[in-house]
Amino acid sequence: MSGLRMKVLVGGGGLCSSGPCPTVYLGDDGRFYVQGFKVAAPVRAAAAVPATEEVVEVPRALLEELRKLSSLG
């Protein structure tokens, strides 16, 4: 994926007190990418995630902002 460009859709600031924040991106490949907080092993196990996938935690506010964006059309 060398050279992939990503546009911030929501997040990237304002949802956490310091440093990088959970963010939803749209890549120029047409895929969505989610940056979130790493989860503990028990959460990962409860989700029964296969080894080729990952679970991240994002604040509810991030998804609410994404919902607002999607309702704009």
HUGI-V612690 format. One record per residue. N is the residue number from 1. RES is the residue in one letter. OMEGA is omega in radians with two decimals (* if undefined). D_CENTER is the distance of its C-alpha to the mean C-alpha in Angstrom with 2 decimals. Layout:
N/RES/OMEGA/D_CENTER + N/RES/OMEGA/D_CENTER
This chain:
1/M/3.14/17.93 + 2/S/3.11/19.92 + 3/G/3.12/19.80 + 4/L/3.06/16.52 + 5/R/-3.11/15.66 + 6/M/3.11/12.30 + 7/K/3.08/12.33 + 8/V/3.05/10.09 + 9/L/3.08/9.92 + 10/V/3.12/8.90 + 11/G/3.13/8.41 + 12/G/3.12/9.65 + 13/G/3.09/12.54 + 14/G/3.13/14.39 + 15/L/3.09/12.11 + 16/C/-3.00/13.49 + 17/S/-3.13/17.01 + 18/S/3.08/16.85 + 19/G/3.14/15.15 + 20/P/-3.10/11.66 + 21/C/3.03/9.21 + 22/P/-3.01/5.62 + 23/T/2.96/4.69 + 24/V/-3.12/4.36 + 25/Y/2.92/7.21 + 26/L/3.14/10.26 + 27/G/3.11/12.35 + 28/D/3.02/16.10 + 29/D/3.11/16.38 + 30/G/-3.14/15.10 + 31/R/3.05/12.01 + 32/F/3.12/8.43 + 33/Y/-3.11/5.92 + 34/V/3.03/2.27 + 35/Q/3.14/3.62 + 36/G/3.14/5.08 + 37/F/3.06/8.79 + 38/K/3.12/11.00 + 39/V/3.12/12.95 + 40/A/-3.12/16.73 + 41/A/3.13/18.78 + 42/P/3.10/20.06 + 43/V/3.11/16.71 + 44/R/3.14/16.00 + 45/A/-3.13/19.60 + 46/A/-3.13/19.46 + 47/A/3.14/16.75 + 48/A/-3.10/19.04 + 49/V/3.09/16.43 + 50/P/-3.08/18.35 + 51/A/-3.11/18.66 + 52/T/-3.12/16.99 + 53/E/-3.13/13.58 + 54/E/3.04/11.30 + 55/V/3.02/9.92 + 56/V/3.11/7.47 + 57/E/3.06/8.03 + 58/V/3.13/6.46 + 59/P/3.10/9.43 + 60/R/-3.11/11.16 + 61/A/3.13/11.70 + 62/L/3.14/8.24 + 63/L/3.08/8.89 + 64/E/3.09/12.44 + 65/E/3.10/11.93 + 66/L/3.11/10.28 + 67/R/3.11/13.32 + 68/K/3.13/15.65 + 69/L/-3.11/14.65 + 70/S/-3.14/15.24 + 71/S/3.12/18.51 + 72/L/3.00/19.79 + 73/G/*/20.40
